[in-house]
Amino acid sequence: MTEYEIADLVATYSSNLQDGQALFITIFSAYMVVAYTVGRQLSRFQVVFVTFAFLLFCSLMTLGGVQTLGVVWNYADKLYAFNHEEVIEARRSFNIGLFYGVRALLVAGALTFMWHIRHPKAE
């Protein structure tokens, strides 16, 4: 494979990763809108179903994102080899931790938001 082909693959998979991020934000936003607009009116089954679907999609998208990151890193390593650059493993650990951390924070925030809509405190 040539350097150009490897760089093109890195760009393509990075673009796919960004598309996955946009889809995650769309599903996250949809869950938040449902929680805010009709959260109090939903039956218990409806809340469980919507929340289960939300968690399922978030889990699948997160695992897919991590796999795509692995592919990007694999090709990026080959690109570094062409340029005689050193691969920095610590950067990978930080990036994967940040990826999981942001996703976990957003999902936990969405679940907490739904809980607060469904169980408002009397003031």
Secondary structure, 3 states (H helix, E strand, C coil): CCHHHHHHHHHHHHHHHHHHHHHHHHHHHHHHHHHHHHCCCCCHHHHHHHHHHHHHHHHHHHHHHHHHHHHHHHHHHHHHHHCCCCCCHHHHHHHHHHHHHHHHHHHHHHHHHHHHHHCCCCC
